[in-house]
Amino acid sequence: MNWGKYKNIIFYIATIALFSCLIYWFLIQGQTLEDKSSIITKTITDTTWDNFLESFKTNLHHPLAILLAQIVTIIFSARLLGWVCIKIKQPSVIGEMVAGIILGPSLIGMHFPEFSTLLFPKESLGNQQFLSQIGLILFMYIVGMELDLSVLRKKAHDAVVISHASIIFPFALGIGLSYFIYQEFAPDGVQFISFALFIAIAMSITAFPVLARIVQERNLQKTKLGTIVITCAAADDITAWCILAAVIAIVKAGSFTSSIYVIIMAIAYVFLMIKIVRPFLKRIGDLQSGKSSISKPMVAIFFLTLIISAYATEVIGIHALFGAFMAGAIMPENAKFRTLFIDKVEDVALVLLLPLFFVFTGLRTQIGLLNEGHLWVTALLIIIIAVVGKFAGSALAAKFLGINWKDSLTIGALMNTRGLMELIVLNIGYDLGVLSPQIFAMMVIMALFTTFMTGPALDLINFIFKSKKDEDNGENDSKYRLLLSFDNPESGSILLRLANAFTHKMNGNKSITAMNIASIDEVHTYEIEGFENDQFKNVIETSQELQVEVVTLFKASTDIESDLTNISNKGNYDLLLIMLGKSMYEGSLLGRLFGFTTKIINPEKLLNTVKGKSNIFNNSPFDDFTLQILDKTNIPVGVLVEKNFAKVDKIFIPIFYLNDFYLFEYAKRLINNNDSQIVIVDVAGKIKNNIEIKELIRSIQHVAPNHITFHNEKKIEKDFLNSQDLMLISNKSWRNLIDTKSYWLADIPSTLILSNPV
């Protein structure tokens, strides 16, 4: 017998048996050590099922179980409503803010009090508050890192004028408003100066992260306007947080004279961070230059700097968030280094912890307290003063500096965005007891309104100042306009070669636009120019090699599908070229049931499935992204299935249906511009019996007699397929090919799937 074959099994069984016996012996012997008189034996009177239910209920009410249930509910609600806001062209932060209000006493708590009490018991709010504060500290750290201080130094003069005007206008109006509402809305025992200063600073804040995203989404980052407004927002952020630190010091001390020591300590802290800590961190960052990752000791150093800075400002009395912001602002200015560190922090901060803050704010927001008409009038007055102060202050200052009215109003609209930063200020005021529940609810509504109005205000400004040139642009353009959209440099170069084959000999009668739409989560404000250059590097090199003029278009987006289809439909293009993508759960039942894509969850796909527009068991040959583009674009789309694509000299076109004849128009373009050799394969015998198609082919042969031939499908062999460079096929025929000619797929060359232009 071959004992070596069973050696491992025998050893395994013997080990388990030996140690099981040893454990049993110790347990039996251990019972002899018990003091029977001191041991309480639980009397079991209920059934096993009842005991299980009792234990289950106890576990449900355990603080950790409640916290985890809260996190699941909060993240799901925030992501869902954030997605809805993105679809209606609003910042996702609005949806997250609304999610917090919905889960709070204003809606769920009012109509489903038992559920609200079960999910958000009062004793659990302390844990939620501390976790949300950790999220805010990390968020403010990221905000500080995303500030590009080099741009601020270059544009400091104009930016400081506009920024400080956008602070002093609403600050003064906020002080004036406080004079009229202090007696009715200030909590008992709160001094007027404390109440007025917090109302004023809440009126003056600008949400730099939201503003930066809007600038990116609207492709303003490379314009003079975009540079000015980003610099203004950065200056506004720094100034406002310094003022807020001073206000907190005054409120805690009770008067300006009492707070003088706190302010002196705060100034000393800032001096220490800039003159000592910042050079030290720069040296640490220089050690990492050129590396693609950050070592754990380095991460520990920077996190310790963050925590110590936040701790110092909390102890001084100007709030931990100011310390987090300052720690981020003094990080090494190397863009790659900052990007690596932000990527480590922001997923946990923005996705996991920050939504807790929105819900915590929502639980404090009791809109039901505004139960009288005059309270809503006061809320409306707060909104008007906030908008007039911030919008008008920024716009008038910009106009005074010589900026035209359109750009001045655009700056005003963007600087009026408050978002999350406003909620942070309001919660600090609420925690300090300066803001009452009623005024807190009014200010939260103001924050929502001013953030929501930014997009429509920008659209209105663009509409009012829309020039005649913009209206007529492209209407009389007789050029063949081709748009190629790519997601990585290599695919951009490949698509440009294909586009050139369609248009090479058209000289001045063509226009090729290469477009890259990147997810706004993949690119940070301070590195956007370098990211764009990297994306278009291959395209520009290929255009120089082919000696073809290319227009480049870059956009950072929260909804790539919608932006791609909108640009395609509104750009007066004749053809859109894209590469076939691949879904994470492509072809799986899970993907069909829940609409999973590479973006994890696609609610729109799920909605279409529920409505019956999409069959979950229909195995589509396209990924979800490509299906959305094909469904929503109003122009012909070419989807390239790339397989070592290099040239388009030899092309074959399989014809499965009569309405595939539109492919001959594309074949004609390739013959005229690239001298391509075309082989038409009459797969279903449709051509030989159709006079119209025969005449169309003869007309092409008359112009280029040696460039088009027929092929009998029965004689198609592997060698023929391998000899071709590209297959042109219709969308419908591609599906048929997948179903009936799957043995082709291993041998066919790169494929261009073209949708019907009609």
ABEGO torsion letter per residue (X at the ends): XBAAAAAAAAAAAAAAAAAAAAAAAAAAAAAAABBAAABBBBBBABBAAAAAAAAAAAAAABAAAAAAAAAAAAAAAAAAAAAAAAAAGBBAAAAAAAAAAAABAAAAAAABAAAAAAABBAAAAAAAAAAAAAAAAAAAAAAAAABBAAAAAAAAAAAAAAAAAAAAAAAAAAAAAAAAAAAAABBBGBBAAAAAAAAAAAAABBBAAAAAAAAAAAGAAABAAAAAAAAAAAAAAAAAAAAAAAAAAAAAAGBAAAAAAAAAAAAAAAAAAAAAAAAAAAAAAAAABGBABBBAAAAAAAAAAAAAAAAAAAAAGAEAAAAAAAAAAABBABAAAAAAAAAAAAAAAAAAAAAAAAAAAAAABBAAABABAAAAAAAAAAAAAAAAAAAAAAAAAAAAAGBBAAAAAAAAAAAABAEAAAAAAAAAAAAAGABBAAAAAAAAAAAAAAAAAAAAAAAAAAAAABBAAAAABGAABABBBBBBBBABAAAAAAAAAAAAAAAAAAEAABBBBBBBBBBAAABBAAAAAAAAAAAAAAAAAAAAAAGBBBBBBBBBBABAAAAAAAAAAAAGBABBBBBBBBBAABGBAAAAAAGBBAAGBBAAAAAAAAAGABBAABBBABBAAAAAAAAABABBBBBBBBBGBABAABBBBBBABAAAAAAAAAAAAAAAAAGBBBBBBBAAGAAAABAAAAAAAAAAAAABAAABBBBBAAABBAAAAAABABBBBBAAAAAAAAAAAAAAAAABBBBBBBBBAX
